[in-house]
């Protein structure tokens, strides 16, 4: 791996911080590449803007990646 031990632990700590939120962790687990933000929000019974914000935080933390298929965007776990 190109990461030094210190960098890896920093990345793991950042991942753990992001996933410390129960809802954020549930959203992360639903990012299987088969669900849109609307489907994730409906499954969790949460408002779509809240789910969108958490998806953006997970994306900014390099834990998920949006994949566009046609007009829809699906979310895939990276880490």
Buried (B, 14 or more C-beta within 10 A) or exposed (E): EEEEEEEEEEBEEBBEEBBEEEEBBBBBEBBEEEBBBEBBBEEBEBEEEEBBEBBEBBBEBEBBBBEEEEEEEBBEBEB
